[in-house]
Amino acid sequence: MTITEYGGVAVDGVPVTALTRPTAARRSELADATSAIVDELRSAYLDVLPTSVIAQYAGQAVSDLSSSICIEALPEMAIRLARVRLDARIGEQLLV
């Protein structure tokens, strides 16, 4: 791990942005993406799960992916990840 010329951290010469705090603009973009993801997922899962659970899983997917992919790809990838996790949760509920 080294310090970059701009004061950031790099591992093997690659800047590590996940360690920096998101800017206000980035937080706003993430909030907008999360809201859109919740809206999309709610139509598919509302009959099975409460909105609070859907929002929790959407927020976690955005959080898990936000530092590793660009903001433009985030909604699609987070929806996919949240769907996998929500489907797993529903499967667990059916087994109980």
C-alpha positions as CSV (number, residue, x, y, z in Angstrom):
1,M,0.0,0.0,0.0
2,T,1.3,3.4,-0.9
3,I,0.2,7.0,-0.9
4,T,-0.6,8.5,-4.3
5,E,0.5,11.9,-5.4
6,Y,-3.0,13.2,-4.5
7,G,-2.9,11.9,-1.0
8,G,-5.0,8.8,-1.7
9,V,-4.1,5.2,-1.1
10,A,-3.0,2.8,-3.7
11,V,-2.3,-1.0,-3.7
12,D,0.1,-2.2,-6.3
13,G,-0.1,1.2,-8.0
14,V,-3.9,1.1,-8.3
15,P,-5.8,3.8,-6.4
16,V,-8.2,2.5,-3.8
17,T,-11.3,4.7,-3.8
18,A,-13.4,2.5,-1.5
19,L,-11.4,3.9,1.4
20,T,-12.4,7.5,0.7
21,R,-15.7,9.0,1.8
22,P,-18.2,9.6,-1.0
23,T,-18.7,13.2,-1.9
24,A,-22.1,14.9,-1.5
25,A,-22.8,14.5,-5.2
26,R,-21.9,10.8,-5.1
27,R,-24.1,10.2,-2.0
28,S,-27.0,11.9,-3.9
29,E,-26.4,9.7,-6.9
30,L,-26.4,6.6,-4.6
31,A,-29.6,7.7,-2.9
32,D,-31.3,8.3,-6.3
33,A,-30.1,4.9,-7.5
34,T,-31.3,3.2,-4.4
35,S,-34.7,4.8,-4.6
36,A,-35.1,3.7,-8.3
37,I,-34.0,0.2,-7.4
38,V,-36.6,0.0,-4.5
39,D,-39.3,1.2,-6.9
40,E,-38.3,-1.5,-9.5
41,L,-38.1,-4.3,-6.9
42,R,-41.3,-3.3,-5.1
43,S,-43.4,-4.2,-8.1
44,A,-42.0,-7.7,-8.2
45,Y,-41.8,-8.5,-4.4
46,L,-44.5,-6.4,-2.7
47,D,-46.9,-9.3,-2.6
48,V,-44.3,-11.4,-0.7
49,L,-42.2,-9.0,1.3
50,P,-42.8,-5.6,3.0
51,T,-41.3,-2.5,1.5
52,S,-38.9,-2.1,4.4
53,V,-37.3,-5.4,3.7
54,I,-37.1,-4.6,0.0
55,A,-35.5,-1.3,0.8
56,Q,-33.0,-2.9,3.2
57,Y,-31.9,-5.4,0.6
58,A,-31.7,-2.7,-2.2
59,G,-29.6,-0.4,0.1
60,Q,-27.3,-3.3,1.0
61,A,-26.8,-4.2,-2.7
62,V,-26.0,-0.6,-3.5
63,S,-23.6,-0.3,-0.6
64,D,-21.8,-3.6,-1.5
65,L,-21.4,-2.6,-5.2
66,S,-20.9,1.2,-5.0
67,S,-17.2,1.2,-4.6
68,S,-16.5,-1.4,-7.2
69,I,-18.5,-0.3,-10.3
70,C,-19.3,2.9,-12.0
71,I,-22.5,4.8,-11.1
72,E,-24.0,4.1,-14.6
73,A,-23.9,0.4,-14.1
74,L,-24.9,0.4,-10.4
75,P,-28.7,0.3,-10.8
76,E,-28.7,-2.8,-13.1
77,M,-26.1,-4.7,-11.1
78,A,-27.7,-3.8,-7.7
79,I,-31.1,-4.9,-8.9
80,R,-29.6,-8.2,-9.9
81,L,-27.8,-8.7,-6.6
82,A,-30.9,-7.6,-4.6
83,R,-33.1,-10.0,-6.6
84,V,-30.8,-12.9,-5.8
85,R,-30.7,-12.1,-2.1
86,L,-34.5,-11.5,-2.0
87,D,-35.2,-14.8,-3.7
88,A,-32.9,-16.6,-1.3
89,R,-34.8,-15.0,1.6
90,I,-38.1,-16.0,0.2
91,G,-36.8,-19.5,-0.3
92,E,-35.7,-19.6,3.3
93,Q,-39.1,-18.5,4.5
94,L,-40.8,-21.3,2.5
95,L,-38.6,-23.9,4.2
96,V,-39.7,-22.7,7.6
